[in-house]
Amino acid sequence: MLPQIRAISFTNFRNNATQEINYVSTHQAHLWIMKHGVPVASVISMRDEDVLSRIHGRNMGEMMARMEVDQARVKEAMITSKEYLKYEVVGQEWTYPVLGLNVG
C-alpha cells in the first residue's frame, strides 16, 4: 500500500509542526513542504526511512555517528575561532623597492 501524501505550505508547517509530524507518524504518511507552490522538502516516517537507508546502503546508527562527529567539529571550530578573536592583528608598514632605477 502506498503512503498518503499531504502537501502543505512552509508557513503552515512552521505553525503546526507538532500536529503534522504526529500525522506522519500515525498514518505512515508523507508530508511535502511547499514554498511558493514548489515542493522543497519531505517529511517521512521512520519506517520509510529504514527502506531508504537500505537502498542507499546506510543505516541510522552510521548516520547518527557521522552527525555527532560533524557536530563536534563545528563546536571545535567555534571555540578555535573565538580564540583567534582574542588576538589583535597589528599590520606592518611595507616598503616596496623601486625597480628599474640605476642609482650610482
C-alpha distance (Angstrom), angle and dihedral (degrees) to the residues before:
residue distance angle dihedral
M1 . . .
L2 3.78 . .
P3 3.80 118.1 .
Q4 3.77 121.8 -108.7
I5 3.80 114.2 -104.6
R6 3.77 122.3 -148.4
A7 3.80 120.8 -173.9
I8 3.81 117.6 -155.9
S9 3.77 135.9 168.1
F10 3.78 120.3 -99.3
T11 3.81 90.3 -116.8
N12 3.81 91.2 53.0
F13 3.81 90.2 49.0
R14 3.80 92.1 48.9
N15 3.80 91.7 50.6
N16 3.82 96.0 43.7
A17 3.81 104.4 26.9
T18 3.80 95.8 134.6
Q19 3.81 94.2 53.1
E20 3.81 92.8 43.3
I21 3.82 93.4 50.8
N22 3.81 89.4 47.7
Y23 3.82 88.0 52.8
V24 3.81 91.0 52.8
S25 3.80 94.0 48.3
T26 3.82 95.5 42.4
H27 3.81 98.1 46.1
Q28 3.84 98.1 30.5
A29 3.80 84.5 -123.9
H30 3.79 135.0 150.3
L31 3.76 123.6 -119.7
W32 3.79 120.8 -154.7
I33 3.79 115.3 -157.8
M34 3.78 112.6 -149.3
K35 3.81 132.1 -158.8
H36 3.78 114.8 -167.2
G37 3.80 90.1 -16.2
V38 3.81 94.5 -53.0
P39 3.84 121.2 111.0
V40 3.83 109.1 -119.4
A41 3.81 103.6 164.8
S42 3.76 142.2 12.9
V43 3.79 131.9 -146.0
I44 3.80 113.4 -154.6
S45 3.79 134.4 177.9
M46 3.79 120.1 -98.9
R47 3.80 89.3 -114.2
D48 3.80 89.2 62.1
E49 3.80 90.4 42.9
D50 3.79 88.5 58.2
V51 3.80 89.6 56.0
L52 3.80 91.3 48.4
S53 3.79 92.7 48.1
R54 3.80 90.6 54.1
I55 3.80 90.1 50.4
H56 3.82 91.3 49.8
G57 3.80 92.4 42.8
R58 3.81 95.4 -119.3
N59 3.74 131.2 114.0
M60 3.79 129.4 -149.0
G61 3.81 93.7 -111.6
E62 3.80 91.5 55.9
M63 3.79 92.1 47.5
M64 3.81 92.2 48.6
A65 3.81 90.6 49.9
R66 3.81 90.2 51.5
M67 3.80 91.1 49.3
E68 3.81 90.7 50.8
V69 3.81 90.8 51.2
D70 3.80 90.7 48.2
Q71 3.80 91.0 48.6
A72 3.82 91.0 50.9
R73 3.81 90.1 49.8
V74 3.79 92.2 51.2
K75 3.80 90.8 48.2
E76 3.82 91.9 51.0
A77 3.80 91.0 46.6
M78 3.81 90.3 53.4
I79 3.82 91.3 50.0
T80 3.80 91.1 47.9
S81 3.80 93.2 49.0
K82 3.81 90.3 50.5
E83 3.82 88.8 52.2
Y84 3.80 90.7 53.9
L85 3.79 91.3 50.2
K86 3.81 88.9 62.9
Y87 3.80 91.8 66.2
E88 3.77 120.4 81.2
V89 3.74 113.7 -136.9
V90 3.77 111.6 -139.7
G91 3.75 116.3 -167.7
Q92 3.76 124.2 -142.0
E93 3.74 124.4 -136.8
W94 3.75 111.5 -113.4
T95 3.75 124.9 -149.2
Y96 3.74 118.1 -159.4
P97 3.78 121.8 -147.1
V98 3.76 116.7 -116.3
L99 3.77 108.1 -118.3
G100 3.76 129.4 -155.7
L101 3.80 98.0 25.7
N102 3.75 120.5 119.0
V103 3.74 107.2 -146.4
G104 3.77 115.1 -167.1
